[in-house]
């Protein structure tokens, strides 16, 4: 896959996803401004203020009945069900 060239002056806010897996650990720590020991309290506080807490909110799931009924919202499904009912 060809990568588009970036201007030399462009500094990405975060490393691109494909770059993270290729870079050595030392380079990643430099790019992410951290160390093997982790962040100090000041840096952690700044990142907390900038990005918010590291909290993966649980996704609220729809009830199973609504998921089932949502399958019939497609007109093609309704046509196929009617055709199969008439063919019986």
N, C-alpha and C positions, 0 to 999 in steps of 0.2 A: 504494500500500500504506500503510495507516494505521500510524502508529508509536504504541506505547503510551507514555503520559506517564511520565517518571521523576520521583521526588521530588527536590526541589531539593537535599536533603542527600546524596543518593546520588551517589557519585563512582565511576565504573567503573574497574576495575583497568587495563583496556585499552580503547581506543576501539572502538566497534562497527564491524564490517566495512563497513557502508554509510556510516558517517561518515568513514572514512579517505579514500574517493574523492571526497568532496564538500568536505572542508576544505582551505583554502589551506595551503601548505607551512609558513608561519610559525606557524600555529596547531598544525599537527601536531608541529612541533619543540617547541613549548611543552608540548603534551600528553604527548609522549614524553620530555620532559626531556633534549633533546639540542640540538646546534647544527649548522650546516652543516659545521663542521670536524670533527664527530664527538664522541665521548665522551673525557673525559680518563681517565687511567689508573685513578684512584680509582673513578670511576663505572663504568668497564668491569669492574674487579675486583669491585665490588659486584654488578653484574648477572650476572657469571659465577658468583659464589657463590650468587646467588638462583635463577637460571634454568638454570645449567649451560652447557656449551659449545654453540656454534652449529654443531651437527653433525647433519646430516640422515643418519641411519643408512639404509643401503641395505636396502630391503625384500627379505627372502629369498623367492624365488619357488619355488613347487612345481615339480617336474619336469613336463615336458610330458605324459608318460604319465598321471600322476596327475590333471592337469587334464582330460584327455580322459575318464578313467574317472569323474571326479566328475560329468560330464554325465548319467551313467546312474543317479545316485542318486535322481532324481525318478521316482516310480511311474508317472506319466503317460507319460514317455518309454518306459519298459519296455512298457507296454500298447500304445503306438503301434508300437513295433518288432515286437512279437509279432503285432499285427494286420496289419502290412505283410508279415511273413513268411508268415502264413497265407493272405494274399490272392494270393500269387504262384503 
